[in-house]
Amino acid sequence: MSKRKRKILRERWSSHWIFLFAAIGSAVGLGNIWRFPYLAGKYGGGAFLVPYLIILFLLGIPILIMEYALGQRMQRGAVGVFGKIDKRLRGIGVNAVFVSFIICVYYAVVMAWTLIYFFHSFKVSWGNAPKEFFFTKVLEMSSNIRFLDGINWTIFAALIAVWVIIYFCIWKGTKSVGRVVLVTMPLPILLILILVIRGITLPGSLEGILFYIIPNFRALLDVQVWNAAISQIFFTLSIAFGIMIAYASFNDKINIKKDAWITAITNSVISIVAGFAVFSTLGFMAAKQSVPVAELAAEGPSLAFIAYPQALSLMPYAGLFSLIFFVTLLSLAIDSAFSFVEAVSTVFSDAFKRISKKWISLVICIGGFLCGIIFTSRAGMYFLDLFDHFATNYGLVLVGIFECLAVGWVYGAPKLRRYINRDSDWKLGKWWDFSIKYLCPIVLIYLIIAQLVIDLTKNYGDYPNWAMLIGWGVVLVPILVGVIISFWPSKR
């Protein structure tokens, strides 16, 4: 089949706006209202915003521009893109989609928790004991990671429902995705604004807002704050997943630089605004219970399921605002969840053109569900925390390093920049070449080494050694598979 014919047969977005909605929808997910606030709470509120914004402009946007350009230029998924640069670089794309799949597996479980809370919102079932409700009633959590204690069948059933929803969002490729994002992208923005307005009008909200926006500059000397900022930028912009490469490959021509800036700025604005919704509400609860905001904000990954629901239960019309909050979480999550699957299915569709994408997507969704069963056990929260730490702090960052080295030193950053500028109103300067060739790799390598020193000094989360081996497996297995495929005969 000629290249021209193959290009014609490739899926296409129905319009440029649908592409932007899909890209922004992928970027704007649970990470904006679940992950971003708990990282801000963990790392001192405003102290986290400073490195977050610095990393956004120095690393996030340049790499996002690169991924958009690669996808549109090569008209392939992540594996095909890097294989076209050099067949020995196919492993970079394999690593990207492998990490994407791993994150999607546990991300779907967080969605399952959210779905359970959605149904409990009608009666505000957590009442005055949200912590006990989350750990005992919802998770039925075991005492530590050593004890699986069987399957939590409620989460198991919710996970099935989540994967069914994901499948029917993507089963027709860009057509079904386009229809879904028309609703799921603008809806949560409206709901977040409602929550912000409600939050800032609550008594005591100012204390939470001040904690959120005033930085503790001493915290900026902690390398973990910077690592958290990088992992959040990568996580929330969907870079190094292969997602934006896949989405851009369904375009004939876009203004790459402008669309990357629109996607990145929209995503970050929504994250920051969502932070006001969360921290203003935490300020209200802190005033109500006479406890410091910092104590409430330090709940970690369970912030959205403990501290915030407790604050909601103290409000007038608690059921209504609880419902709005969890509908917001679900609508944010779904776009990101099916974009993970789309990144993987695009790679397989490129490789096996005779197989319908419906079947490829079905197999991936079934595989994702089966792999996620471990997170439905009563030790699931521990495994989720472990996988999230290693996948985001190492897996994504390593893919980002490999991508920058491949483009900067093998393909040539100036060559890709000329392609970007060819159809762009906003011309990209030589600063971008420097960023991709030197700045991004150096910063990412330094931070990953610093994180490595921390994790080799002490087991993350005080988990046992066998659990740490699983965590390192999350990092090393994708790399190993990538290396094998890089040197596998091309025809196979």
N, C-alpha and C positions, 0 to 999 in steps of 0.2 A: 504494500500500500504506500502511495507517495505521501510525502510530508504534507502536501497541500490538502489531499483528501482526508488525512488523519486529523488535520487541524479543523476542517469543516465539521467532522463528526464529533468533535469535543463538545461537551456540555457548555452552555453559555448562560450567564445571568440574563434575566429578561430585561433589565435596565441597569444603568449605573447606580441609581438610588438603591436598588435591591442589593447590589454588591456592598454598598456602604452600610446599609442596614445590617446585612449579614456579618460584615467585618466588625462593626461596632457592637453588635449583639454578641459575637464571640468574645470580644474583649471585655464587655460589661457583663460580668457574671457574679456568682457567689463571692468571688474574690473581692468585689467592690463593697459589699455590705456585710460580709461574714469575715473574710480574711483580712482586709485592710483595717477595719476598726480594731480587731483583736491584736494585730501587729502594732498598731499605733498605741494601744493600751499597754501592751507588753514592754514597748521601748520608749515610754515616757511621753506619749501624746505628740506635742509639737516637735519633739526631738526626732521623731520618725519622719515627719513631713519634709524636713530639710534634705536628708539624703534621698528621700523618695523623689523629690522634684529635680535634684541634681542628676540622679541616675536616669530619670525620664529623658532629659535633654541630651545628656552626654552619651548614653548607651541605647536607651529604649527606642527613640525615634530613628536614629541612624540604622539600627538593625531592622526595624519595621520597614523602612524604605527599601533596604536591601532585599527583604523577603518578598515584598510586593513586586519588585523589579525582577527577581529570579523567577517567580511564578509566571508572570506575564511574558517574560522574554523566552522562557524555555517551554511553556505550555505543557507542563508536567507537574506531578506531585513531587514531594521532597526527595524521594529516592531517584526519580528520573532526572530531576534538576541537577543534583550533584554528580550523578552518573554521566550526564552530558558534559559537565565541566571536565571530568576525568573519571573513567569507570572505576578506578581505585578509590574514589571518594563517595561511592554509593552508600557506604556504611554510615556516613554522616546523616543522610536521609533516613536510613533504617533506624539509627539511634534516636532521631527526632520523633518518628512515629511510634517507636517502642515506648519512649518516655510518655508520649501523649496518651497512649493506650493505658499505661499504668496509672496515670493521674486520673484519666476518665473513669477507671474502675472504682477508685475510692470516692471520686467526686459524685458519682451516681448514688453512693451510699449516703452522703451528706444530703443529697436531694431526697432520699427516702426518709431520713429523719424529718426534713422540712415538710414532706407530704403528711407524715403522721401528725406533726404539730398543726398543720392546716386544719385537720379534722378536729383536733382538740381545741382550736381557737374559738369555736362557737360557744363553748362552755368555760373557756379559760381554765382548763382542767388542772393546770399546775398550781393555781391559787397562790398561797403565800409560801409555798415550798418548791420553787422551780428547780433548785439543785437536786433535791431528792427525786422530783418527778423525772428529770432528765436522766440521771444516772441509774435510778432504781426502776422507774416505771417504763421509760422508753428504751434505754440501752440495756437494762437489767445487767449492769456492768459487773464483771468478776473482780476479784481483789487485785489481780495483777496479770501481766501478759502470759504467765505460765499456765493459766487456767482458762481454756476455751469455754468450758461449761455449756457446750451445746449451742444450738442455733436459736436466735431470737426470731420467732416465726412472724411476728408483726413486721419487723424490719425486712425480713425475707420477702414477705408478700408485697410490701411497699416497694422493694427493689425491683421485683418483677414488673410492677406497674410503671416504674420509672423507665425501665428499658423498653417496654412496649411503647411508651410515649416517644422516647428517643427514636426508635425505629421508624415510626410513622411520620416523624418530622423529616427524615432524610431518605425514605425509601424510593422517592422519585427524583432524587438528586436536587439540582438547583431549583426545579419547579416547586417541589414541596417545601424546601427550605425558604424560598422566596415568599410563599404564602404565609408561613409561620412567622417570619421575622417582621412582617408588616404589623403584627399585633404585639409580639413579645419584645420588640425593641423599644417602641415608644411607651408601652403600658407601665413598665417599672419606673421610668423617669417621672411620670405623672404621680405614681404612688409614693416615690421617694420624696417628692416635693410636699405632698400631703403630710408625710411623717416629719419632715423638717419643720413645717409651719406649726404642727402640733407640738413638737419637741421644744422649740424656742419660746413658745407661749406658756410653758409649764413653770411653776415657781421653782427656783433653785437651778434652772437650766444654765444660767451664766457660769456657774462653777465648773460644770462639765465642759462648756465651750472653751473656757480659759485653759483648762487642763489640755484640751485638744490642740489649741493654736499656739500656746506659749512654749517654746522649746527649752529643754534643759540642755545647754550646750555641752555639758560634761559628757552626756550620753553619746555625743558624736565621736568620741574617742574610742568607743566600743566597736570593734570590727563586726560584731554580730548584728549591730544596727544596720550597717551598710550591706551585709549579706542578706538581711531580711528585706531591705529596700530593693536589692537586685532581684531576689526571688519573686517579690511582689510585682515588680515591673514586668518581668518575663511572664509570670503567671497571668496577670490581668490583661496584658497586651496580646496574649496568645502567641508570643514569639518563641522560637526554638521548638515549637510543637509540630511544625509542618503544616499548621492550619492556614496561616496567612499565605503561604506558598500555594497551597491547594486552591484557596479561594481566588487568589489573583490569577491562577492559571485558567480560570473560566471567563476571563476578560479578553477582548480583542485589543482594547486600548483604553487606558485610564491616565489621568494626570497623577502619576505615582507619588511624587513628593507631596502634593496638596492633599491627596486622599490619606496618606500616612499621617500627616499632621492633624487632619480632621479626626481620624480614628483615635489617635493618641490623646489629643487634648480633650475630646469629648469623654473618653474613658476616664481620664484623670479628674476632670471636673466632677463627673458623677461620683467617683470615689470620695473626693473631698467633701462634696455636698452630703453624701450618705453618712460621712463621719459626723457632720453636724447633727443629723437625725439621731444617731446612736448616742453621742456624747452629751447632747442637750438632755436627752431622756435619762441618761445615767446621772447627770447632775441633779435632776429632779428627784431620783431615787435616793441619791446620797443625802440630799437635804431632808428627805422624808424619814430616813433611817439613821441619820447622824453618823454616817461612815464616810471615809475619804473616797473621792472619785477614783483615785488610783487603785484602791482595793477592789472596786467593782470592775474596773477596766482590765484587771489582771487575770480575768477568768480564762484567757487563752482561747483555743478553738471553740470552746463551749459558750463564748460570750453571747452569741446570737440565740442560744438555746437556754441560757440561765439568767444572766444579768438583764438582758433586754426584755424577755418575757416577764420577769419579775416587775420591772418598771412599768410595763404595759398593764399588769394586773392592778397597779396602784392608781391608774388613770380613771377618770370618768369615761364611760363607753369603752371599757377595756376589751370587750369581745370584738367590737368593730375595728379598733386599731390593731388588735392582735391578728385579725383576719387580713387586714391590709398589709401588715408586715410580712406575713408568711406567703401571701399571694405575690408580694414583691420579690421575695427570695426565690420562689418557684419560677416566676417569669424571667428573672435574671439568669437562673441556673440553666434553663432548658436550652437557650441559644448556645451557651458555652459547651454544654454536654454533647449536643449533636455535632458541634464543630470539631470536637475531638475525634468522633467517629468518622466524620467526613474526611479528615486528614488521612486516616488509615485507609478508608475505602477508596480514596482517590489513587493512592499508591497501588493497591491491588487491581483497581480498574485499568490503570495504565499498563500493568503487567499482564492481565488476563482479559483482553478486550472482548473475547467471545462470551464471557460470563456476564449476565445481567447484573447491574449495580444493586438491584433489589436483593439478589441472593447474596452478594458480597456483604452488603450492609447487615443482612439478617444473620449471617455467620459471625460477623464481628460483634453484633449486639448479644448474641447467645454466648459467645466467648467472654465478653465483658461481664455478663451476669454471672457466669460460672466462676470466673476469677474473683468476683466480688463477694462470694459466699463467705470467705474467711472474715470479712468485715461485718457480717451479720451475726457472727458468734458473740458471746458475751465478753470476749476480749477484743472485740472489733475496734473499739476506740483506741486501744494501745497500738494496734497494727496500723490504723489510719495515721496516727501521729508519727509513727516510725517511717512509713512509706512517704508521707508528705515531706518530712525533713530531708530524706536522702534524694527523693526525686526532684524537689525544687531547688535545694541548695547545691546539689552536685549534678544531677542529670541534665536539667535545663541549662545550667551555666556551662557545662562541658559542651553541649550542642552549640550554644552561642559562640564559644571559643572556636570550635571546629568550623562553623559556618564563616566566621570572619576571616580565619586563616585561608580557607578555600577560595573565598571571593577576593580577598585582599592580595594574596600572594600567588594563587594559581590562575584564576580566571582574569584577575586584574580589576581593582577598584575603579581606575580611570575609565576602563572599557565599559563597565556597567553604568558608571555615571553618565557617560556620553549617551547611552541608550535611554536613561531616565530623562535627560534633558531634551532629547529629540522631540518629544511630544508634550513637554511640560511648559506651563506658563511661569512657574516658579523654578528658576534655574538652580541646580544644586552646585555648590562651590567645591573647591579642592579640599576644604576642611573635612568633607565627608570621606574622602580617600584616606586622609590621616586618621580619622576616627575608626574606620573599618580595619585598616592595616595595623595600626599601632595602639591607639587609645583603648578601644574595646577589648582586644585580647589581653593587653597588659593589665588593665584594671580587673578583668574577670579572673585572670590567672592568679594575681596577687590575692584576691579575696577568697578564691577557692582554696589556695594554700593556707591562708589564715584560718579558714573554717576547718580544714583538715587537721591542722595542729591542735585545735580545740577538741575535735572529736577523737583524736588519737590519745589525747591526754586523759580524757574522761569519757566514759560511755554516755552517749546522748540519752537524756531522760532517765539515767541510772538503769537502763535496760540491761538484762543479762547478755553475756557474750554471744550466745546462740542467736539472740534477737538482732544483735549488731551485725552478725554475719548475713542475716536476711536483708538488713538495711543496705549493706555494702553490695549485696547481690542485685538490689534494685538499680545500683549504679553500674556495676561491672557486667552484668548479663547483657544489657543492650549494647554495650561497647563490644563485647565478644561476638555477639551475633552480627553486628555491623562490620567487624573486621572479616569474619568468615564470608559474608556476602560480598564484600568489596573485592575479594580475591576469587570468588566463585566464577566459573566460566560464564560469559555474558549470555550465551544462548540459553542457559538454564535459568 
